[in-house]
Amino acid sequence: MVQTASQLRWCTKPHCTTCGNREARARLKAIAFDAGFALANQLSELTPSEIVKLPNWDDCIRLAFFEIPLPGPQEKVLTSWLHNLHNDVQFADVVLFYIIRSLPFRESIGKDWIEKCVSLAIDTKNESLIESVLWTLGAKAKNYPAFLELAGQLTLSPTVVKALAACETGTV
């Protein structure tokens, strides 16, 4: 579907107010006809390293993931991706910021994603991932002192400074 969307120049921008992603969402709905189980199976079979090679992968996985309405299949996808994540920082960043933050079951699989992303942020010092972790953790960032110390060292990054300040004031 991602390759077709790219070839046919379908819009995959989430929340597009111009076209509403009609073509891409129609294709995804056709795959997800069974409450999302078939789509979840297909997404689970793709590894993050395979996904990031696709055009517009970040927007497409966001569109696809939210066509899966049930928590069980969503967790299946997230568990599969987490086990195959390795050091795909950009993929981890997108999933954490756009998917994990918005799910009501953040305490289960989300907790595992957060732990992995904190570790990955510390190892790679990737500013975008650090910012996403801060926005995701909010006031709970205080439970990760090594991570907070790293974030505090990035005073030249206005986005990290803003996210850090929001965590400290509890406005996240």
KEPANU-210305 format. One line per field, with one value per atom (N, C-alpha, C, O): z, y, x. Coordinates in nm, 2 decimals, padded with zeros to 4 digits. Example, Ala and Ser with C-alpha at 12.3 -4.5 7.8 and 13.67 -1.06 7.14 Angstrom:
up = c(00.78, 00.78, 00.78, 00.85, 00.71, 00.71, 00.79, 00.80);
north = c(-00.57, -00.45, -00.33, -00.33, -00.22, -00.11, 00.00, 00.11);
east = c(01.32, 01.23, 01.32, 01.42, 01.28, 01.37, 01.29, 01.34);
This chain:
up = c(00.00, 00.00, 00.00, -00.07, 00.08, 00.08, -00.05, -00.10, -00.12, -00.25, -00.35, -00.43, -00.35, -00.43, -00.41, -00.50, -00.28, -00.25, -00.30, -00.35, -00.29, -00.34, -00.49, -00.55, -00.56, -00.71, -00.76, -00.86, -00.70, -00.74, -00.68, -00.70, -00.60, -00.53, -00.45, -00.45, -00.37, -00.28, -00.16, -00.12, -00.11, 00.01, 00.13, 00.15, 00.21, 00.33, 00.45, 00.56, 00.44, 00.55, 00.65, 00.62, 00.77, 00.87, 00.90, 00.90, 00.91, 00.94, 00.83, 00.85, 00.71, 00.59, 00.58, 00.57, 00.58, 00.57, 00.43, 00.41, 00.34, 00.20, 00.14, 00.08, 00.15, 00.09, 00.19, 00.15, 00.31, 00.41, 00.38, 00.43, 00.30, 00.26, 00.20, 00.23, 00.13, 00.08, 00.02, 00.06, -00.07, -00.14, -00.05, -00.04, 00.03, 00.12, 00.23, 00.26, 00.28, 00.39, 00.34, 00.41, 00.22, 00.16, 00.14, 00.17, 00.10, 00.08, 00.22, 00.23, 00.32, 00.45, 00.51, 00.57, 00.49, 00.54, 00.48, 00.54, 00.35, 00.28, 00.34, 00.36, 00.38, 00.45, 00.59, 00.64, 00.65, 00.80, 00.81, 00.92, 00.71, 00.71, 00.83, 00.87, 00.89, 00.99, 01.13, 01.21, 01.16, 01.29, 01.30, 01.41, 01.19, 01.19, 01.20, 01.21, 01.22, 01.24, 01.12, 01.14, 01.00, 00.88, 00.87, 00.84, 00.89, 00.88, 00.99, 00.97, 01.11, 01.22, 01.19, 01.22, 01.13, 01.09, 00.99, 01.00, 00.89, 00.79, 00.85, 00.82, 00.94, 01.00, 01.09, 01.10, 01.16, 01.25, 01.18, 01.23, 01.05, 00.97, 00.92, 00.88, 00.92, 00.88, 00.99, 01.10, 00.97, 01.07, 01.06, 00.95, 01.16, 01.15, 01.04, 00.97, 01.03, 00.93, 00.79, 00.70, 00.77, 00.64, 00.61, 00.50, 00.72, 00.71, 00.67, 00.59, 00.74, 00.71, 00.57, 00.53, 00.50, 00.36, 00.26, 00.15, 00.31, 00.23, 00.22, 00.32, 00.11, 00.10, 00.19, 00.20, 00.25, 00.34, 00.45, 00.49, 00.49, 00.59, 00.72, 00.77, 00.76, 00.89, 00.89, 00.98, 00.79, 00.78, 00.75, 00.81, 00.67, 00.64, 00.76, 00.77, 00.84, 00.96, 01.06, 01.12, 01.06, 01.15, 01.10, 01.18, 00.97, 00.91, 00.93, 00.97, 00.90, 00.91, 01.05, 01.08, 01.15, 01.28, 01.34, 01.41, 01.31, 01.36, 01.29, 01.32, 01.19, 01.13, 01.20, 01.17, 01.30, 01.38, 01.51, 01.59, 01.52, 01.63, 01.76, 01.87, 01.77, 01.89, 01.96, 01.89, 02.09, 02.16, 02.14, 02.13, 02.13, 02.11, 01.99, 02.00, 01.87, 01.75, 01.75, 01.70, 01.81, 01.82, 01.90, 01.86, 02.02, 02.10, 02.03, 02.04, 01.94, 01.87, 01.78, 01.77, 01.71, 01.62, 01.70, 01.66, 01.80, 01.88, 01.94, 01.95, 01.99, 02.04, 01.94, 01.96, 01.82, 01.71, 01.67, 01.66, 01.66, 01.62, 01.73, 01.70, 01.86, 01.97, 01.97, 01.99, 01.95, 01.95, 01.83, 01.84, 01.72, 01.61, 01.59, 01.49, 01.69, 01.68, 01.67, 01.58, 01.74, 01.74, 01.76, 01.86, 01.67, 01.69, 01.58, 01.54, 01.54, 01.44, 01.52, 01.55, 01.54, 01.62, 01.56, 01.63, 01.43, 01.37, 01.38, 01.41, 01.36, 01.38, 01.52, 01.54, 01.62, 01.76, 01.79, 01.86, 01.74, 01.77, 01.71, 01.79, 01.59, 01.53, 01.61, 01.64, 01.64, 01.71, 01.85, 01.89, 01.92, 02.05, 02.05, 02.13, 01.97, 01.97, 01.92, 01.98, 01.81, 01.74, 01.78, 01.76, 01.83, 01.86, 02.01, 02.06, 02.07, 02.21, 02.30, 02.39, 02.27, 02.35, 02.34, 02.43, 02.23, 02.22, 02.26, 02.25, 02.30, 02.33, 02.48, 02.57, 02.51, 02.65, 02.73, 02.85, 02.66, 02.73, 02.74, 02.74, 02.76, 02.76, 02.88, 02.87, 02.98, 03.09, 03.06, 03.13, 02.96, 02.93, 02.83, 02.86, 02.70, 02.60, 02.59, 02.55, 02.62, 02.62, 02.71, 02.68, 02.83, 02.92, 02.87, 02.88, 02.80, 02.74, 02.63, 02.61, 02.55, 02.45, 02.51, 02.46, 02.61, 02.68, 02.73, 02.72, 02.80, 02.85, 02.74, 02.75, 02.63, 02.51, 02.46, 02.43, 02.45, 02.39, 02.48, 02.43, 02.61, 02.71, 02.69, 02.68, 02.68, 02.67, 02.53, 02.53, 02.43, 02.30, 02.29, 02.23, 02.36, 02.36, 02.43, 02.39, 02.54, 02.62, 02.53, 02.53, 02.47, 02.39, 02.26, 02.23, 02.20, 02.07, 02.09, 02.00, 02.20, 02.22, 02.11, 02.08, 02.05, 01.94, 02.00, 02.08, 01.96, 02.01, 01.99, 02.08, 01.88, 01.85, 01.94, 01.99, 01.95, 02.04, 02.19, 02.26, 02.23, 02.36, 02.39, 02.49, 02.29, 02.30, 02.31, 02.39, 02.22, 02.23, 02.36, 02.41, 02.41, 02.54, 02.65, 02.73, 02.65, 02.75, 02.74, 02.84, 02.62, 02.60, 02.64, 02.69, 02.62, 02.65, 02.80, 02.86, 02.87, 03.01, 03.10, 03.20, 03.05, 03.13, 03.27, 03.28, 03.38, 03.51, 03.55, 03.65, 03.49, 03.52, 03.47, 03.50, 03.40, 03.36, 03.48, 03.47, 03.59, 03.72, 03.76, 03.83, 03.71, 03.74, 03.66, 03.68, 03.57, 03.49, 03.50, 03.41, 03.61, 03.64, 03.53, 03.50, 03.48, 03.38, 03.25, 03.19, 03.22, 03.10, 03.12, 03.03, 03.23, 03.26, 03.26, 03.22, 03.31, 03.31, 03.16, 03.13, 03.08, 02.94, 02.87, 02.80, 02.90, 02.84, 02.89, 02.81, 03.01, 03.07, 03.00, 03.01, 02.95, 02.88, 02.74, 02.68, 02.69, 02.56, 02.56, 02.50, 02.62, 02.64, 02.51, 02.50, 02.41, 02.28, 02.19, 02.08, 02.23, 02.15, 02.21, 02.32, 02.14, 02.20, 02.22, 02.31, 02.13, 02.15, 02.27, 02.34, 02.30, 02.42, 02.54, 02.64, 02.54, 02.65, 02.68, 02.80, 02.58, 02.60, 02.66, 02.75, 02.61, 02.66, 02.80, 02.89, 02.83, 02.97, 03.06, 03.18, 03.02, 03.11, 03.14, 03.25, 03.04, 03.05, 03.15, 03.23, 03.15, 03.24, 03.38, 03.48, 03.40, 03.53, 03.59, 03.71, 03.51, 03.56, 03.57, 03.62, 03.51, 03.51, 03.41, 03.43, 03.31, 03.21, 03.09, 03.00, 03.10, 02.99, 03.02, 02.95);
north = c(-00.12, 00.00, 00.12, 00.22, 00.12, 00.24, 00.27, 00.38, 00.16, 00.18, 00.23, 00.32, 00.18, 00.22, 00.37, 00.45, 00.40, 00.54, 00.64, 00.75, 00.59, 00.68, 00.69, 00.80, 00.57, 00.57, 00.66, 00.73, 00.65, 00.72, 00.85, 00.92, 00.89, 01.02, 01.05, 01.16, 00.94, 00.96, 01.04, 01.03, 01.12, 01.19, 01.10, 01.02, 01.11, 01.02, 01.11, 01.06, 01.24, 01.33, 01.31, 01.33, 01.26, 01.24, 01.37, 01.48, 01.36, 01.47, 01.58, 01.69, 01.53, 01.63, 01.69, 01.61, 01.82, 01.88, 01.91, 01.95, 01.89, 01.91, 01.78, 01.80, 01.67, 01.55, 01.44, 01.35, 01.45, 01.35, 01.21, 01.11, 01.21, 01.08, 00.98, 00.86, 01.02, 00.92, 00.79, 00.69, 00.81, 00.69, 00.60, 00.48, 00.65, 00.57, 00.51, 00.39, 00.59, 00.53, 00.43, 00.33, 00.45, 00.34, 00.21, 00.11, 00.22, 00.10, 00.03, -00.09, 00.12, 00.06, 00.00, -00.10, 00.07, 00.01, -00.12, -00.21, -00.14, -00.26, -00.37, -00.49, -00.34, -00.44, -00.47, -00.58, -00.36, -00.37, -00.41, -00.38, -00.47, -00.50, -00.59, -00.58, -00.67, -00.76, -00.71, -00.79, -00.59, -00.52, -00.50, -00.49, -00.50, -00.47, -00.58, -00.56, -00.71, -00.82, -00.85, -00.87, -00.84, -00.86, -00.75, -00.78, -00.63, -00.52, -00.53, -00.51, -00.57, -00.59, -00.70, -00.69, -00.81, -00.92, -00.87, -00.90, -00.79, -00.74, -00.64, -00.65, -00.55, -00.46, -00.53, -00.49, -00.63, -00.71, -00.78, -00.80, -00.82, -00.89, -00.80, -00.84, -00.67, -00.57, -00.53, -00.50, -00.53, -00.48, -00.33, -00.28, -00.26, -00.12, -00.09, 00.01, -00.17, -00.14, -00.16, -00.09, -00.24, -00.25, -00.13, -00.08, -00.09, 00.01, 00.15, 00.22, 00.18, 00.31, 00.32, 00.43, 00.22, 00.22, 00.26, 00.30, 00.26, 00.29, 00.44, 00.52, 00.49, 00.64, 00.68, 00.61, 00.79, 00.85, 00.75, 00.74, 00.66, 00.56, 00.61, 00.55, 00.73, 00.78, 00.81, 00.78, 00.88, 00.92, 00.79, 00.78, 00.70, 00.58, 00.49, 00.43, 00.47, 00.38, 00.45, 00.38, 00.58, 00.65, 00.62, 00.59, 00.64, 00.62, 00.47, 00.44, 00.38, 00.24, 00.20, 00.13, 00.24, 00.20, 00.23, 00.16, 00.35, 00.40, 00.35, 00.38, 00.26, 00.19, 00.06, -00.02, 00.03, -00.09, -00.05, 00.01, -00.08, -00.02, -00.09, -00.03, -00.21, -00.29, -00.29, -00.30, -00.28, -00.28, -00.41, -00.40, -00.52, -00.65, -00.65, -00.67, -00.63, -00.62, -00.50, -00.52, -00.39, -00.28, -00.32, -00.30, -00.39, -00.44, -00.54, -00.54, -00.62, -00.72, -00.65, -00.69, -00.55, -00.47, -00.41, -00.42, -00.34, -00.26, -00.36, -00.33, -00.48, -00.57, -00.63, -00.64, -00.66, -00.70, -00.60, -00.63, -00.47, -00.37, -00.35, -00.32, -00.35, -00.33, -00.44, -00.41, -00.56, -00.67, -00.66, -00.72, -00.60, -00.58, -00.44, -00.41, -00.36, -00.22, -00.19, -00.11, -00.26, -00.25, -00.10, -00.04, -00.04, 00.10, 00.19, 00.29, 00.16, 00.25, 00.37, 00.37, 00.47, 00.59, 00.66, 00.70, 00.69, 00.76, 00.69, 00.76, 00.56, 00.48, 00.49, 00.51, 00.47, 00.47, 00.61, 00.62, 00.72, 00.85, 00.87, 00.93, 00.83, 00.85, 00.77, 00.82, 00.64, 00.56, 00.61, 00.62, 00.65, 00.70, 00.83, 00.84, 00.92, 01.05, 01.05, 01.11, 00.98, 00.98, 00.87, 00.88, 00.76, 00.64, 00.62, 00.62, 00.59, 00.56, 00.66, 00.63, 00.79, 00.90, 00.91, 00.96, 00.86, 00.87, 00.75, 00.76, 00.65, 00.52, 00.52, 00.56, 00.47, 00.46, 00.35, 00.35, 00.25, 00.14, 00.17, 00.07, 00.29, 00.32, 00.25, 00.23, 00.21, 00.14, 00.00, -00.04, -00.07, -00.20, -00.20, -00.18, -00.21, -00.21, -00.07, -00.06, 00.03, 00.16, 00.18, 00.25, 00.12, 00.12, 00.06, 00.11, -00.05, -00.12, -00.03, -00.02, 00.04, 00.13, 00.25, 00.29, 00.30, 00.41, 00.37, 00.45, 00.26, 00.21, 00.20, 00.24, 00.14, 00.12, 00.26, 00.28, 00.35, 00.48, 00.56, 00.64, 00.55, 00.62, 00.57, 00.65, 00.44, 00.38, 00.42, 00.45, 00.42, 00.45, 00.60, 00.64, 00.69, 00.83, 00.85, 00.94, 00.78, 00.80, 00.75, 00.82, 00.64, 00.58, 00.67, 00.69, 00.72, 00.79, 00.95, 01.02, 01.00, 01.14, 01.22, 01.33, 01.15, 01.20, 01.30, 01.27, 01.43, 01.54, 01.52, 01.54, 01.47, 01.45, 01.34, 01.36, 01.23, 01.13, 01.17, 01.14, 01.25, 01.30, 01.39, 01.38, 01.47, 01.56, 01.48, 01.50, 01.37, 01.29, 01.21, 01.20, 01.17, 01.10, 01.20, 01.16, 01.32, 01.42, 01.44, 01.44, 01.47, 01.49, 01.37, 01.39, 01.25, 01.13, 01.11, 01.07, 01.13, 01.10, 01.21, 01.18, 01.33, 01.44, 01.44, 01.43, 01.45, 01.46, 01.33, 01.34, 01.22, 01.10, 01.09, 01.00, 01.20, 01.20, 01.20, 01.16, 01.25, 01.25, 01.11, 01.10, 01.01, 00.87, 00.82, 00.71, 00.90, 00.87, 00.97, 01.05, 00.97, 01.08, 01.09, 01.20, 00.97, 00.98, 01.04, 01.12, 01.01, 01.07, 01.22, 01.30, 01.26, 01.40, 01.48, 01.59, 01.42, 01.48, 01.51, 01.61, 01.41, 01.42, 01.53, 01.62, 01.53, 01.63, 01.77, 01.87, 01.78, 01.91, 01.96, 02.09, 01.88, 01.92, 01.98, 02.04, 01.96, 02.01, 02.15, 02.17, 02.24, 02.38, 02.46, 02.56, 02.41, 02.48, 02.43, 02.49, 02.33, 02.29, 02.35, 02.30, 02.44, 02.51, 02.41, 02.43, 02.31, 02.21, 02.13, 02.10, 02.09, 02.00, 02.09, 02.04, 02.21, 02.30, 02.33, 02.32, 02.35, 02.37, 02.24, 02.25, 02.13, 02.00, 01.98, 01.93, 02.00, 01.99, 02.08, 02.04, 02.20, 02.30, 02.25, 02.27, 02.20, 02.15, 02.03, 02.02, 01.95, 01.83, 01.88, 01.84, 01.98, 02.03, 02.11, 02.11, 02.17, 02.25, 02.17, 02.21, 02.05, 01.96, 02.00, 01.96, 02.07, 02.12, 02.02, 02.05, 01.90, 01.80, 01.71, 01.62);
east = c(00.08, 00.00, 00.09, 00.06, 00.20, 00.28, 00.35, 00.35, 00.39, 00.45, 00.35, 00.38, 00.23, 00.12, 00.09, 00.07, 00.08, 00.05, 00.16, 00.13, 00.28, 00.39, 00.38, 00.40, 00.36, 00.36, 00.24, 00.26, 00.13, 00.01, 00.00, -00.10, 00.09, 00.09, -00.03, -00.09, -00.07, -00.18, -00.13, -00.01, -00.21, -00.18, -00.18, -00.27, -00.07, -00.06, -00.05, -00.01, -00.06, -00.05, -00.16, -00.28, -00.13, -00.23, -00.31, -00.26, -00.44, -00.53, -00.53, -00.55, -00.51, -00.51, -00.65, -00.75, -00.66, -00.79, -00.83, -00.94, -00.74, -00.77, -00.84, -00.95, -00.78, -00.84, -00.88, -00.95, -00.84, -00.87, -00.81, -00.86, -00.71, -00.64, -00.73, -00.72, -00.83, -00.93, -00.88, -00.92, -00.79, -00.74, -00.66, -00.69, -00.57, -00.48, -00.57, -00.55, -00.66, -00.74, -00.84, -00.87, -00.89, -00.98, -00.90, -00.96, -00.78, -00.70, -00.67, -00.68, -00.64, -00.62, -00.74, -00.74, -00.86, -00.98, -01.02, -01.07, -00.98, -01.00, -00.92, -00.96, -00.80, -00.71, -00.76, -00.75, -00.81, -00.85, -01.00, -01.05, -01.06, -01.20, -01.24, -01.36, -01.15, -01.19, -01.15, -01.09, -01.19, -01.15, -01.00, -00.95, -00.93, -00.79, -00.70, -00.58, -00.75, -00.66, -00.56, -00.45, -00.61, -00.53, -00.42, -00.31, -00.47, -00.37, -00.27, -00.15, -00.31, -00.21, -00.11, 00.01, -00.16, -00.07, 00.03, 00.15, -00.01, 00.08, 00.18, 00.30, 00.13, 00.23, 00.33, 00.44, 00.28, 00.37, 00.48, 00.59, 00.45, 00.55, 00.66, 00.77, 00.64, 00.74, 00.83, 00.78, 00.96, 01.05, 01.07, 01.06, 01.11, 01.14, 01.24, 01.22, 01.34, 01.44, 01.39, 01.44, 01.29, 01.22, 01.13, 01.12, 01.06, 00.96, 01.03, 00.98, 01.14, 01.20, 01.26, 01.30, 01.27, 01.31, 01.20, 01.23, 01.08, 00.96, 00.94, 00.97, 00.89, 00.86, 00.75, 00.65, 00.76, 00.66, 00.62, 00.50, 00.71, 00.68, 00.62, 00.53, 00.67, 00.63, 00.48, 00.40, 00.43, 00.29, 00.21, 00.10, 00.26, 00.18, 00.16, 00.05, 00.26, 00.24, 00.14, 00.07, 00.15, 00.05, -00.09, -00.18, -00.11, -00.25, -00.29, -00.40, -00.20, -00.23, -00.26, -00.35, -00.17, -00.19, -00.33, -00.39, -00.37, -00.50, -00.62, -00.74, -00.60, -00.71, -00.73, -00.83, -00.65, -00.67, -00.74, -00.68, -00.87, -00.95, -00.93, -00.97, -00.88, -00.88, -00.74, -00.64, -00.74, -00.61, -00.52, -00.40, -00.58, -00.51, -00.42, -00.30, -00.48, -00.40, -00.30, -00.19, -00.34, -00.24, -00.12, -00.01, -00.14, -00.03, 00.05, 00.17, -00.01, 00.07, 00.17, 00.28, 00.12, 00.21, 00.32, 00.44, 00.28, 00.39, 00.49, 00.61, 00.44, 00.53, 00.63, 00.75, 00.58, 00.66, 00.77, 00.89, 00.72, 00.81, 00.92, 01.04, 00.88, 00.97, 01.08, 01.20, 01.04, 01.14, 01.24, 01.35, 01.20, 01.28, 01.34, 01.40, 01.33, 01.36, 01.51, 01.56, 01.59, 01.74, 01.77, 01.74, 01.84, 01.88, 01.82, 01.88, 01.70, 01.63, 01.57, 01.45, 01.65, 01.62, 01.50, 01.41, 01.50, 01.40, 01.26, 01.16, 01.26, 01.14, 01.09, 00.97, 01.18, 01.14, 01.08, 00.98, 01.14, 01.10, 00.95, 00.87, 00.93, 00.79, 00.69, 00.58, 00.72, 00.62, 00.60, 00.48, 00.70, 00.68, 00.60, 00.50, 00.64, 00.57, 00.43, 00.34, 00.41, 00.28, 00.18, 00.06, 00.24, 00.15, 00.14, 00.03, 00.25, 00.25, 00.19, 00.11, 00.22, 00.16, 00.01, -00.05, -00.05, -00.19, -00.27, -00.39, -00.21, -00.28, -00.32, -00.24, -00.44, -00.48, -00.41, -00.41, -00.35, -00.28, -00.13, -00.05, -00.09, 00.05, 00.12, 00.24, 00.05, 00.11, 00.17, 00.26, 00.11, 00.16, 00.27, 00.38, 00.23, 00.33, 00.40, 00.52, 00.33, 00.39, 00.50, 00.60, 00.49, 00.60, 00.73, 00.84, 00.71, 00.83, 00.89, 01.01, 00.80, 00.85, 00.93, 01.03, 00.87, 00.93, 01.07, 01.17, 01.08, 01.21, 01.31, 01.43, 01.27, 01.36, 01.40, 01.52, 01.31, 01.34, 01.43, 01.51, 01.41, 01.50, 01.64, 01.73, 01.65, 01.79, 01.85, 01.97, 01.77, 01.82, 01.85, 01.95, 01.78, 01.81, 01.94, 02.02, 01.96, 02.09, 02.20, 02.31, 02.19, 02.30, 02.33, 02.45, 02.23, 02.25, 02.26, 02.31, 02.20, 02.19, 02.12, 02.15, 02.02, 01.94, 01.84, 01.76, 01.86, 01.77, 01.63, 01.55, 01.59, 01.45, 01.39, 01.28, 01.46, 01.41, 01.41, 01.32, 01.51, 01.51, 01.39, 01.32, 01.36, 01.24, 01.11, 01.02, 01.10, 00.98, 00.96, 00.85, 01.08, 01.07, 01.02, 00.94, 01.07, 01.03, 00.88, 00.81, 00.83, 00.69, 00.61, 00.49, 00.66, 00.58, 00.58, 00.48, 00.70, 00.71, 00.64, 00.58, 00.65, 00.60, 00.67, 00.79, 00.59, 00.64, 00.71, 00.79, 00.68, 00.75, 00.89, 00.97, 00.94, 01.08, 01.17, 01.29, 01.12, 01.21, 01.25, 01.34, 01.18, 01.21, 01.33, 01.38, 01.39, 01.50, 01.61, 01.63, 01.68, 01.78, 01.89, 01.93, 01.94, 02.05, 02.00, 02.07, 01.87, 01.81, 01.79, 01.82, 01.74, 01.72, 01.85, 01.86, 01.96, 02.09, 02.13, 02.18, 02.11, 02.15, 02.06, 02.11, 01.93, 01.84, 01.88, 01.88, 01.92, 01.97, 02.09, 02.12, 02.17, 02.29, 02.27, 02.36, 02.15, 02.11, 02.05, 01.94, 02.12, 02.06, 02.06, 02.00, 02.13, 02.13, 02.01, 01.99, 01.94, 01.82, 01.70, 01.65, 01.64, 01.51, 01.40, 01.32, 01.39, 01.28, 01.29, 01.20, 01.42, 01.44, 01.43, 01.37, 01.47, 01.46, 01.31, 01.27, 01.23, 01.09, 01.02, 00.94, 01.05, 01.00, 01.04, 00.96, 01.17, 01.22, 01.15, 01.12, 01.13, 01.06, 00.92, 00.87, 00.85, 00.71, 00.71, 00.62, 00.81, 00.82, 00.84, 00.77, 00.92, 00.96, 00.84, 00.82, 00.76, 00.64, 00.52, 00.42, 00.52, 00.41, 00.30, 00.18, 00.34, 00.24, 00.22, 00.15, 00.29, 00.28, 00.16, 00.13);
